[in-house]
Amino acid sequence: MPSAADLQIRPAKESDAGVVVDFIRKLAEYGDISSEATVTEANVRAALFGAEPIAAAILAYIGSEPAGFAVYSYTFSSFMGKPGIYVEDLFVEHQFRSRGIGKALLVTLARLGRERGCGRLEWSVLNWNEQAMEFYQELGAVPMDDWTTFRVTGERLEKLASGEPHHRRLAREGRNA
């Protein structure tokens, strides 16, 4: 693990928007989903530092070099009656891996959650990323095998927002889409 003098973890500032975007793009490349990374610095500035921020980020540095990051937002567990932290992205540069930076980022988020009365810290992992899953389990995380993530984006999100019925439901009911 890097020494305390080498590793610094701090909240991202608005001037770090470009660094955050670079990390997001590198994470997308690592996950072989670069085509999905349409993020811009303007998007990051608005989401993380705008009038009503909806997410936040922390950055890890080794000396003056950006080494990793995490983007997170708050959730709410109705069952617990407490907020939670959802880690949207976690990424460590290849040359800095196996030096404790990913763990340090998660420890920082866990401490932040504890300070803010959060009942949980959670995130998603791509099914093929067995190395990440093993790492998370070593930290005490457990997979939520009973839960399936659903997502609506793009045209389907637009249709849902407009109240337009989805074509599969209509087909099941014997109607034409």
Secondary structure, DSSP 8 states (H G I E B T S, - for coil): ---TTTEEEEE--GGGHHHHHHHHHHHHHHTT-GGG----HHHHHHHHHSSS---EEEEEEETTEEEEEEEEEEEEETTTTEEEEEEEEEEE-GGGTTSSHHHHHHHHHHHHHHHTT-SEEEE---TT-HHHHHHHHHTT----TT-------HHHHHHHHHT---HHHHHHTT---
